[in-house]
Structures are given as C-alpha cells and as structure tokens.
Amino acid sequence: MAHPTVGWIGLGIMGKPMARNALRAGFPVVVWNRSRAPVAELVAEGALEAATPREVAERSDVVVTIVTDSPEVEQVVLGEDGVAAGIRPGAVYVDMSTIAPGAERRIAAEIVGRGGRALDAPVSGGEQGAIAGTLSIMVGGDQATFDELGPLFSVLGKNVVRIGESGAGQIAKACNQIVVALTIEAVAEALALAEACGVDPARVRSALLGGFAQSRILDVHGERMIARNFVPGFKSSLHRKDMRIVDATAREASLDLPGARLLLERFDQLCDRGDGELDHSALRTLIDKEG
Amino acid sequence: MAHPTVGWIGLGIMGKPMARNALRAGFPVVVWNRSRAPVAELVAEGALEAATPREVAERSDVVVTIVTDSPEVEQVVLGEDGVAAGIRPGAVYVDMSTIAPGAERRIAAEIVGRGGRALDAPVSGGEQGAIAGTLSIMVGGDQATFDELGPLFSVLGKNVVRIGESGAGQIAKACNQIVVALTIEAVAEALALAEACGVDPARVRSALLGGFAQSRILDVHGERMIARNFVPGFKSSLHRKDMRIVDATAREASLDLPGARLLLERFDQLCDRGDGELDHSALRTLIDKEG
C-alpha cells in the first residue's frame, strides 16, 4: 500500500526531526513553517513546500501540527488560510502540540464539522527522542483512526498509547508534565541537600538509582544537575506553559494539586528571573544558597 | 575464612528477613529484639539468643541495629546494657536504621571511643527488597571497614554504595526519602487528574512509563493507587518520621526545600487523620474530592 501524504506544520526543535523521520521512512511530506530556514532544509532532503497551512491540508491525507501553544494551533488550524479551510473529506488532522484539553476538543470538533477526522497526539521524550524516533505518543480520538495512523506513529515513537477519546491525549500529557516537573524538583532538592551536607551528589545519585527512588529523571537530569549543564533539552518556559495548562485543567476538574501548584510557582520564579531558556532541570539552581 | 558472628538488634518488618538472609548465608547470628515472637522464630531457624543488646555485642564481631528512630537507636546502643557497653575492641557497629545524620555521628563517636568501629548503612527497597536480599544500602564510614563488611552487605542488598564518612549514609537516605515522597505525590496528582477528567489512569500510567516520566514509583505505587491497595509496604507514619529528619537536616544546612516541606505537611495530614498505618502511596487519598 502506498504511504499517505503527510502534511507537516511546525518544524521546531521537535517537529523538524520528526518530519525528517517520516520523510526517511518513505512518506511523501508537504511542509509549512512560520520561519523559512527549516523548510529549506527539509525541501533539500525531499520534502515538498506549501505556501499556507491551507495548502498543506489541500495536498495531504494526514496533517500534523506541532507548534508551541493553543493560540498558535488555533491560528494555523482555524485562522485565515488555515488547515480547517483546506482539509480533505476523511483526511486526518493530528495535533502533536501540547495544549489545553478543552481547546483541543474545540479544534477537533471544528475539523470534524468540515468533514475531516481529528486526533490529539502530544509527545514526551524530548529532542533526543524526536531524533531517534523513540518518543512516547499519547493519543486521544477514535480507535479506527488511531489504528490507521499506526504506521506513521511507529516511525515517530516507540511507546504509542491510545488513552481515550478526543482530548485524552492532552490530559495524559498534562499528567506527564506533572510527574516530570515534580520529579525534577525531587531530584534537585535531594542533590542540593547532599551538596549542602558535604556529600558527593554523584554517589548519592548512583545509590538512589538502585532503589525505589529510581527514575529516568534521576538518571538523565540528575547527571545534568551535577554537571551544571542546563542547555535544553526542554526549555523551562515551555514547562511553565505546560504547568499553566495543568493548573487550568485541575481547576476545571475542581481538583487541588498542591505539588503541581508549587511547580508552577517554581517555573514562574525561574522564568521571571530570566532563565526561561534554560533546560527545565535548571530548577536545581533555585535551591542554591544565596551569596 | 570463617564468617564473623553477626549480632542483630531489631527484628521488625525489615530486620527479620535481613537477619534471616544472613543466617541462611552461613553467618552465625545472635539476636535481640524488644518483642519476643520474632526472636523465637529466628532461634528456631538456628539463631542464638542474647538477653540484652550488651550481651549481643559481647558475643559478636559485627553488631547490626535496625530499629525505628533515633531514640530507639540511642536506647539500645547508649542505654543501660546497651551495645556500647559490650562492644569488643575492633568490632564493627552497623546502624541500618534511618535516623538523623547528626545523631548518627554522635553515636558512632561513642562506639569509637569504646574501641569499636562504626558504619551507618540505612537501606531502601522495602520489605520485598529485604526478603529478596536486593536492598539498596547507603553507607557512611571509612573505606576499609566498608570493604570488610562487603560479604555481609552483599547478602542483604544488591546496590551497596559507600557515600562518604560517618553520617553520609544517613544523608543519602534523607535524599532518597525526599525523592520517594515527592515522586509518590507526583504520581498521585497525575493519576488523580486523569481520573477527574474521565480518563483511564491505567492507560496514563502505561503511557507515562515509556517516557521521561518513568520511575519505579510510577510502576509500583502507581499500580497500588489504581488498585487502591494501601496495605504497607512502607508505612506513612515512618515516612513522616523520615521527612522530619529531612526537614531538620535541611534547616541545619540553611537550605529551603519547598517540595520536601510540602511532603512533610502531606504526611502530617495523612497521619493526623488516622491513616499513618497505610502505605505511603496512600498520599493518593488526600487528593480525592470531598463528598
């Protein structure tokens, strides 16, 4: 069976390597991006270029967006010359951005209203996962559409789970960001305590990795913190954005999540002092003693 | 080379299976415990019984204590008929309890003053780890004594790390308890949000296990939370005790650890409402909506 043509909107730190993986796997890829440089790069590798998101949709069987936040998704999908204006009957719109579950459901309904189908499929695993094609993909939408997209998802990620109906992928992503944020804080506080008590944090990390405290974050971000390497990775400003989504989603569900609230405050602190461009493991730097 | 005789003080949920593993590996074991039942059990399996902690020390090359908290350790070591009164010249006292690093250093100094040697070697891995001999053991004390105890530690645990000098094992354990507490809260809040939004928490757990949110706690305690199985495991009242140690240790080091402070409050809430006997994963129950 021939590969469906994949439209790709958003060629940032995540989107570009993902689109490249689709291209290398043999999918025809039609790209659009706000800035021009990554478009030229992918066109040189065989991608086709479209002039607008609408044109991407007009030429594609599947349209992926992976941009920063709800307003950007709304702009490229519902705005002038947006995806919704060009979506083909039966084509699948897949949002791989991380946005609020409620906004996602509204956008999906709009696509369905125009004869398309929609999935939300946010990812976890960072730039490295995007490059290696080992992302976790959390999917909301109906089972048949999910199954149909299996070949594309399997090129982009390793752990692809359908969570539930439309919006459920975004809810899972919000859950993911809670766990990641709090675990980074946990590792940061532990390593800060070790250092402040004159104990080698590398030995503490090593000991903790063998027990109940084990996590991928203790492994990867623990090492970053010890090396003081805060080159992203995943920017603190983006994790702040995600914690705002968590906060809003929890409020709508009448839930009080004190840990998530604390981590929104921590990211606010970090970003407000000008460190939003640093990797989210830079939460560690909030604990250093003054002076 | 003959196995050294191991004195064992404390036959609780952790101590009993650990002493049994030493016995089965061929170490002569001399036991004492506040309550009589586990003593009889181990004596039936070949252990010898002593009338007091002092007598344990008088008959042993290595003396292990694993009891609840600093006052208990001080009682069995420094109290009347305690370990310190009976320690042999050159014998090694090993405290595997979780207590404050400062208290540990004072107790170790007392033992050294009486001609003995001392290690602190708190553990992580729970009852299952104690039974299976797969505990993490975090050791403080000098390298030569640590090396000498290698054969015993290897029977009790899998990941045995010397962290540093006296007290360093307890500092690593405090770090461990920060990470475990905050990660449990992270998983609890994430699964609570999923449920409140009408999404299957089991699918969310499964998706998150494949990405950056992966942790042993998401795996083990996530499953407990979904099944609402809060049979300990590790009691909330003990984790509260450990978070108090963390709090005091952070204060002494002039560190502000907001996550650790939050988790002390959470465990206080849980215990004060009468749920201190539940597994620490019962933090999940604090997030349920009222009514």
Interface residues (C-beta under 8 A of the other chain):
Chain A: P101 S124 G125 G126 G129 L135 S136 M138 K158 N159 V161 R162 I163 G164 A168 I171 A172 A174 C175 N176 I178 V179 V180 A181 L182 T183 E185 A186 V187 E189 A190 L191 A192 L193 A194 A196 C197 G198 V199 D200 R203 V204 S206 A207 L208 L209 G210 G211 F212 A213 Q214 S215 R216 I217 L218 V220 V246 T249 A250 A253 S254 L255 D256 L257 P258 G259 A260 L262 R266 I287 K289
Chain B: P101 S124 G125 G126 G129 L135 S136 M138 K158 N159 V161 R162 I163 G164 A168 I171 A172 A174 C175 N176 I178 V179 V180 A181 L182 T183 E185 A186 V187 E189 A190 L191 A192 L193 A194 A196 C197 G198 V199 D200 R203 V204 S206 A207 L208 L209 G210 G211 F212 A213 Q214 S215 R216 I217 L218 V220 V246 T249 A250 A253 S254 L255 D256 L257 P258 G259 A260 L262 R266 I287 K289
